[in-house]
Amino acid sequence: PRESHRVNVRGELVAGVLCLLFGVLWIATASGLPYMGEFAPGSGFLPLWLGVCLVALSGVHVLSCLRRQAPHMPAGHWRKVLAVALGLFVCVAVIEPLGFVVAVGAYLLFLLRVVEKEPWRTSLGVAIGAVGVLFALFHVWLHVPLPKGPWGF
């Protein structure tokens, strides 16, 4: 097993406070959008609750840092963080031309198979299932227009 090193608590605290402040700004911005539409949640519903979650999780992280119980980060873990961030960047870049289903499905498959090294069967099953649930939730149930690729989905 690789040797772990202690995470810099001061850096974690600063990052947590910055995320907390960003979450407050996010909530303030989202509160200017309509929360509910006539028959469904409005454009401010999801951003507001994402901001609330960000503030809550950042608050837990800040409290953890103040108690000096920062998590251990395995050596070389930054490679995974970089892979996740770069994969997300690519996903966002190709979501319009390829469509939501293909871009997000490929990103989830990348996360599971390449980053986490899960078996192909598990990776494909989770990626297809998650994209199916997201598509059903947002496109079918909430009638949110999602980017369509050249294949019509």
C-alpha positions as CSV (number, residue, x, y, z in Angstrom):
1,P,0.0,0.0,0.0
2,R,1.1,3.5,-0.7
3,E,2.0,5.8,2.1
4,S,-0.4,8.5,3.0
5,H,0.5,12.0,4.1
6,R,-1.4,14.5,6.2
7,V,-3.4,17.0,4.2
8,N,-2.5,20.7,4.9
9,V,-5.3,21.7,7.3
10,R,-4.8,25.5,6.6
11,G,-5.2,25.0,2.8
12,E,-8.2,22.8,3.3
13,L,-9.7,25.4,5.6
14,V,-9.2,28.2,3.0
15,A,-10.6,26.0,0.2
16,G,-13.7,25.2,2.4
17,V,-14.3,28.8,3.3
18,L,-14.0,29.8,-0.4
19,C,-16.5,27.1,-1.4
20,L,-18.8,28.2,1.4
21,L,-18.7,31.8,0.1
22,F,-19.2,30.7,-3.5
23,G,-22.2,28.7,-2.3
24,V,-23.7,31.8,-0.6
25,L,-23.1,33.8,-3.8
26,W,-24.7,30.9,-5.8
27,I,-27.8,31.0,-3.5
28,A,-28.1,34.8,-3.8
29,T,-27.9,34.6,-7.6
30,A,-30.4,31.6,-7.8
31,S,-32.9,33.4,-5.5
32,G,-33.3,36.0,-8.3
33,L,-34.6,33.2,-10.6
34,P,-38.2,31.9,-10.5
35,Y,-38.4,29.1,-8.0
36,M,-41.6,27.5,-9.4
37,G,-43.2,27.6,-12.8
38,E,-46.9,27.1,-13.6
39,F,-46.7,23.3,-13.5
40,A,-43.1,22.4,-12.7
41,P,-40.1,23.7,-10.8
42,G,-38.7,27.0,-12.3
43,S,-35.3,27.8,-13.5
44,G,-34.2,28.7,-10.0
45,F,-35.2,25.5,-8.3
46,L,-32.2,23.3,-9.0
47,P,-29.5,26.1,-8.7
48,L,-31.0,27.1,-5.3
49,W,-30.8,23.6,-3.9
50,L,-27.3,23.0,-5.4
51,G,-26.2,26.2,-3.6
52,V,-27.8,25.0,-0.3
53,C,-26.0,21.6,-0.6
54,L,-22.7,23.4,-1.4
55,V,-23.0,25.6,1.7
56,A,-23.9,22.7,3.9
57,L,-21.1,20.4,2.7
58,S,-18.6,23.3,2.8
59,G,-19.7,24.1,6.4
60,V,-19.2,20.5,7.4
61,H,-15.7,20.5,5.8
62,V,-14.8,23.8,7.5
63,L,-15.9,22.4,10.9
64,S,-13.9,19.3,10.3
65,C,-10.8,21.4,9.5
66,L,-11.3,23.5,12.6
67,R,-11.3,20.3,14.6
68,R,-8.1,19.3,12.8
69,Q,-9.6,16.1,11.5
70,A,-8.7,16.7,7.9
71,P,-8.8,13.5,5.8
72,H,-5.7,11.7,4.7
73,M,-5.0,12.0,1.0
74,P,-3.0,9.1,-0.5
75,A,0.2,10.0,-2.3
76,G,-0.4,10.4,-6.0
77,H,-4.1,11.1,-5.4
78,W,-3.8,14.4,-7.4
79,R,-3.7,12.3,-10.6
80,K,-7.2,11.2,-10.0
81,V,-8.4,14.7,-9.2
82,L,-6.8,16.0,-12.4
83,A,-8.3,13.1,-14.4
84,V,-11.8,13.9,-13.0
85,A,-11.4,17.6,-13.7
86,L,-10.1,17.1,-17.2
87,G,-12.8,14.6,-18.0
88,L,-15.4,17.1,-16.8
89,F,-13.9,19.8,-19.0
90,V,-14.1,17.5,-22.0
91,C,-17.7,16.5,-21.1
92,V,-18.8,20.1,-21.0
93,A,-17.0,20.8,-24.3
94,V,-18.7,18.0,-26.2
95,I,-22.1,18.1,-24.6
96,E,-23.6,20.3,-27.4
97,P,-22.3,18.5,-30.4
98,L,-22.7,15.0,-29.0
99,G,-25.7,15.5,-26.8
100,F,-26.4,15.0,-23.1
101,V,-26.8,11.2,-23.2
102,V,-23.6,10.5,-25.1
103,A,-21.4,13.1,-23.3
104,V,-22.5,12.3,-19.8
105,G,-22.6,8.6,-20.4
106,A,-19.0,8.7,-21.7
107,Y,-17.9,10.8,-18.8
108,L,-19.4,8.4,-16.3
109,L,-17.9,5.5,-18.1
110,F,-14.5,7.2,-18.0
111,L,-14.8,7.9,-14.3
112,L,-15.7,4.3,-13.5
113,R,-13.5,2.4,-15.9
114,V,-10.4,4.6,-16.2
115,V,-10.3,6.6,-13.0
116,E,-11.7,4.0,-10.5
117,K,-10.7,0.9,-12.5
118,E,-14.1,-0.8,-12.1
119,P,-14.8,-3.8,-14.3
120,W,-16.3,-3.1,-17.8
121,R,-19.6,-4.7,-16.9
122,T,-20.1,-2.6,-13.7
123,S,-18.9,0.6,-15.5
124,L,-21.2,0.2,-18.5
125,G,-24.2,-0.8,-16.3
126,V,-23.8,2.1,-13.9
127,A,-23.1,4.7,-16.7
128,I,-26.1,3.5,-18.8
129,G,-28.4,3.3,-15.8
130,A,-27.4,6.7,-14.4
131,V,-27.8,8.4,-17.8
132,G,-31.2,6.7,-18.2
133,V,-32.4,7.9,-14.8
134,L,-31.1,11.5,-15.5
135,F,-32.7,11.6,-18.9
136,A,-36.0,10.3,-17.6
137,L,-36.0,12.7,-14.6
138,F,-35.1,15.9,-16.5
139,H,-36.3,15.3,-20.1
140,V,-39.3,13.1,-19.6
141,W,-40.6,14.1,-16.2
142,L,-39.5,17.7,-15.8
143,H,-39.6,18.5,-19.5
144,V,-36.1,20.2,-19.3
145,P,-34.6,20.5,-22.8
146,L,-31.3,18.6,-22.9
147,P,-28.7,19.0,-25.6
148,K,-29.4,16.5,-28.5
149,G,-26.6,15.0,-30.5
150,P,-26.7,14.0,-34.1
151,W,-28.5,10.8,-33.2
152,G,-31.5,12.7,-31.8
153,F,-30.9,12.0,-28.1
